[in-house]
Amino acid sequence: MSVPVRVLVTGGAGFIGSHLVDLLLERPDTHVTVLDKLTYAGSLANLEGHGDEPRFRFFRGDVADPKIVGPLVAEHDRVLNAAAESFVDRSIADASDFVRSNVLGTHVVLEACRREGRPLLQLSTDEVYGSTEEGRFTEESPMRPNSPYAATKAGADLLCRAYHVTYGLPVTVVRGCNAFGPRQHPEKAIPTFVLAALGGRELPVYGEGRNRREWLFVTDFARAVATVLDHGEPGLAYNIGGGHEIENAELARWICRLSGAPESLVRFVADRPGHDLRYALDGGRLAALGFGPEVAFEDGLARTVAWYRRNATLGVPS
Ligand SMILES: NC(=O)c1ccc[n+]([C@@H]2O[C@H](COP(=O)([O-])OP(=O)(O)OC[C@H]3O[C@@H](n4cnc5c(N)ncnc54)[C@H](O)[C@@H]3O)[C@@H](O)[C@H]2O)c1
């Protein structure tokens, strides 16, 4: 029998974190503990499928609290840091929680990992690179974050690099494109569009809707993270690309068609300040580890609409 692997997942009650927990628990020798503060963005409903699973444990707490994080890290073999404040618009209104959870929180996790000699996988984002009108960012592209959210993620990402170079801590970083799918908080773009379309309300699209994003279905996103967990080289960052690139206006129209709503519901609203025009990643380094997306964008979007249709009030934190 193989030795059990104990993985600590911070932010595991959130959108991507909960799908990572699902994937990790499919491995019979893996035990998972979630550390999550259950902010407005986290929900135990996202983990309810694992309530009776003896290999699963939930712990409510703050990733920026060393007294909580230290002992938990000591009890686990691997740490996956997904806890973060994650909504750009909220960071524009007030970045305080973003600095605390994203930068200080990552520092607390790094310190605990250093003390206990535990490898860390950090969830970072494509937004650290800023915006590009053409071409694709590689992992060596300079960081030029434009929103307070992106700046805190860049700070955390750079701390991870420094802990590897300075202390030899085995840290890998993933910089993901936009994930979408079931359980995403309704404040984010795709759930906002889907819930509006299903409710017969206007779909608010920023500016002229020309901003382009690369979208990857969340189960593929989780597989990408697991690929780096299993095969990533310490000290390296891996872009999670391979998503479908689409303009926001076209995305909103597509969601109308899938939801049976008229495209005339798409409404252009005042743009977000400092709104990045386009993110696009070169996913070659991760592809070389064997990762490729399995869910086509149109299938993922149809599954997402179907999920929100079933769960418009259930399982989605308000
Ligand atoms: N969603 C995306 O498209 C995307 C893309 C690239 C990277 N990321 C990164 O992936 C990670 C997860 O993103 P998500 O979309 O699932 O976010 P989310 O907002 O859905 O979930 C974040 C989770 O972290 C928890 N949390 C927040 N602050 C905490 C704290 N101080 N202590 C403990 N728990 C705390 C919340 O309760 C929530 O459960 C984040 O690090 C984010 O920056 C997300």
The ligand as a Tripos MOL2 file, in Angstrom:
@<TRIPOS>MOLECULE
LIG
   44    48     1     0     0
SMALL
NO_CHARGES

@<TRIPOS>ATOM
      1 N1        -10.8080   32.5140  -10.7510 N.am      1 LIG1
      2 C1         -9.8580   32.6930  -11.6570 C.2       1 LIG1
      3 O1        -10.1400   32.8210  -12.8530 O.2       1 LIG1
      4 C2         -8.4040   32.7240  -11.2390 C.ar      1 LIG1
      5 C3         -7.4390   32.7980  -12.2430 C.ar      1 LIG1
      6 C4         -6.0970   32.7830  -11.8800 C.ar      1 LIG1
      7 C5         -5.7340   32.6940  -10.5540 C.ar      1 LIG1
      8 N2         -6.6850   32.6400   -9.5890 N.ar      1 LIG1
      9 C6         -6.2490   32.5170   -8.1920 C.3       1 LIG1
     10 O2         -6.7450   31.2640   -7.7300 O.3       1 LIG1
     11 C7         -7.0640   31.3480   -6.3400 C.3       1 LIG1
     12 C8         -8.5030   30.9460   -6.1140 C.3       1 LIG1
     13 O3         -9.3460   31.8170   -6.8720 O.3       1 LIG1
     14 P1        -10.9260   31.6740   -6.8380 P.3       1 LIG1
     15 O4        -11.4480   32.2560   -8.0710 O.co2     1 LIG1
     16 O5        -11.2620   30.2870   -6.4610 O.co2     1 LIG1
     17 O6        -11.2620   32.6690   -5.6260 O.3       1 LIG1
     18 P2        -12.5240   32.6730   -4.6590 P.3       1 LIG1
     19 O7        -12.6850   34.1120   -4.2670 O.co2     1 LIG1
     20 O8        -13.6740   31.9460   -5.2480 O.co2     1 LIG1
     21 O9        -12.0470   31.8270   -3.3890 O.3       1 LIG1
     22 C9        -11.1070   32.3230   -2.4760 C.3       1 LIG1
     23 C10       -11.2500   31.5260   -1.1790 C.3       1 LIG1
     24 O10       -10.2390   32.0030   -0.2830 O.3       1 LIG1
     25 C11       -10.8500   32.2080    0.9940 C.3       1 LIG1
     26 N3        -10.0870   33.2600    1.6700 N.ar      1 LIG1
     27 C12        -9.9960   34.5720    1.3440 C.ar      1 LIG1
     28 N4         -9.2020   35.2050    2.2200 N.ar      1 LIG1
     29 C13        -8.7960   34.2880    3.1230 C.ar      1 LIG1
     30 C14        -7.9700   34.3310    4.2710 C.ar      1 LIG1
     31 N5         -7.4070   35.4700    4.6960 N.pl3     1 LIG1
     32 N6         -7.7190   33.1850    4.9400 N.ar      1 LIG1
     33 C15        -8.2820   32.0130    4.5390 C.ar      1 LIG1
     34 N7         -9.0870   31.9130    3.4870 N.ar      1 LIG1
     35 C16        -9.3450   33.0390    2.7810 C.ar      1 LIG1
     36 C17       -12.2830   32.6060    0.7140 C.3       1 LIG1
     37 O11       -13.1270   32.3580    1.8230 O.3       1 LIG1
     38 C18       -12.6090   31.7200   -0.4920 C.3       1 LIG1
     39 O12       -13.1030   30.4650   -0.0780 O.3       1 LIG1
     40 C19        -6.7410   32.7790   -5.9230 C.3       1 LIG1
     41 O13        -5.4400   32.7890   -5.3800 O.3       1 LIG1
     42 C20        -6.7900   33.5510   -7.2200 C.3       1 LIG1
     43 O14        -5.9650   34.6960   -7.1450 O.3       1 LIG1
     44 C21        -8.0260   32.6500   -9.9060 C.ar      1 LIG1
@<TRIPOS>BOND
     1     1     2 1
     2     2     3 2
     3     2     4 1
     4     4     5 ar
     5     4    44 ar
     6     5     6 ar
     7     6     7 ar
     8     7     8 ar
     9     8     9 1
    10     8    44 ar
    11     9    10 1
    12     9    42 1
    13    10    11 1
    14    11    12 1
    15    11    40 1
    16    12    13 1
    17    13    14 1
    18    14    15 2
    19    14    16 1
    20    14    17 1
    21    17    18 1
    22    18    19 2
    23    18    20 1
    24    18    21 1
    25    21    22 1
    26    22    23 1
    27    23    24 1
    28    23    38 1
    29    24    25 1
    30    25    26 1
    31    25    36 1
    32    26    27 ar
    33    26    35 ar
    34    27    28 ar
    35    28    29 ar
    36    29    30 ar
    37    29    35 ar
    38    30    31 1
    39    30    32 ar
    40    32    33 ar
    41    33    34 ar
    42    34    35 ar
    43    36    37 1
    44    36    38 1
    45    38    39 1
    46    40    41 1
    47    40    42 1
    48    42    43 1
@<TRIPOS>SUBSTRUCTURE
     1 LIG1         1 GROUP 0 **** ****
